[in-house]
Amino acid sequence: QDLYFYNFSAEEWQTVYDTTYTAESGSGDEDSVWFVRAYSRLDYNEDTATTFELMCTADSAEGSALKYPHINEKARYLAAVLRICFPSCTDAENLPWEKCLQSVDIHEFDDIIYSR
């Protein structure tokens, strides 16, 4: 089974509500949770958007989908990339979307960002 849906017909629209791999699934296996909600699986753009939405609206990591290791890692990656790409964010102490992340190290993902 693919993680993202990408293309699907009108008849397959209900697959968008497949909660496999999501925080919505209620799975007790934290390692199997990769997405905030089923809609996140539509494509990588929606995955990024729902992750950022979570970062901006969560009150705590423990009380939100940020408690799942893979979602937390995606959030830290997104926070690092935002700091790298926007000079006004690079040296800022606290950014609103980082409030539930323990710390953001802009070099944590250097091997991924600068792999080419």
N, C-alpha and C positions, 0 to 999 in steps of 0.2 A: 504494500500500500504506500502510495506517495504521501509525502508530508503536505505538499501544497496541491490545491485543486487545479490551478491555472485555467484550463479551458474545460467547460462543461456545457452541456445542452440545457435547454429549458426544462427538460424532463429530469435532469440530474441536479436541479437547483437545491433539492432537499439535502444533498451531500454537504452543503455549506454548514449544515447543523450537526455534522458528525463531530462529536466532542473528543474523539480519540486524540491523544497527545496533548490535551488541553487541561488547564487548571479547572475548567468546568466539569471535567469527566468524573471527578471525585475519586480518582485512582489513588490508592495508598502508596503507589510507587513514585516517589518524587523524581526519579531518574527518567521516567517515561513522559514527563510533562515538559513540552517544548513551546507551547503557545498559550497566550493569555485566554483566548476563547476560540470557539469554532470559526468565527469570521476571520480570525487571524490567519487561518490556513488557506484563505483564498489565493494569496500570492505574497511574495516577499514585501511588496509595498504595504499591504494591509497588515502584515506581521510587524513591520517597523512602526506603522502608525498606531496600532493597538498597544505596542510596547511603550511607545512614547506617551500615549494617553495614560497608561498605567503609571508611568514615572511621574507625570504631572498631577495625578489625582489621588494616588495612594497616600494614606496617612502613616503607614508603617510597612516595613518589609514583611514582618511576621504576620500581619493581618491582611496581606494581599498576595497576589500571584507572584510577587517578587521574592517570596520565600522559597520558590522552586529554583534550584541551582541553574538550570539552563536559561530560564527567563531572566534571572538576576545577571547572568553572564552577558546575555544580549543587551540588557539595560546598561551595564557597565561599558560594553563596547560602544553602544550608541552615544553615551555620555562622553567617552574618550574622543570619538570621531567629531562630535560637535565642538569640543574644546580645541581640537587640532584645526578644524576647518574654519572656525570663526575666531579671529584674533581677539575680539572683545571678550570671549569666554575663556581664552587660554589660561590666564592667570587669575581669574575670578576665584574668590574663596568659596562662596556658596552659590550654586545655581539652583533655581527652583525645582528643576526636574531631577536633581541629584539628592533631594532631601531624604529619601529612603535608602540610598546606597551608602554603604559604610565608608567607602572612599573611592575616588576615581583617580587612577594612575594613568596618565595619557600614554605611558610606555608599555602598559600591560599587554597590548595587542600589537606591538610593533612588528612581530614576526608575521602577522596576518596582513596588516595594512601595507607594509613595505616589502611584500614578498616578491614583487616583480622587479 
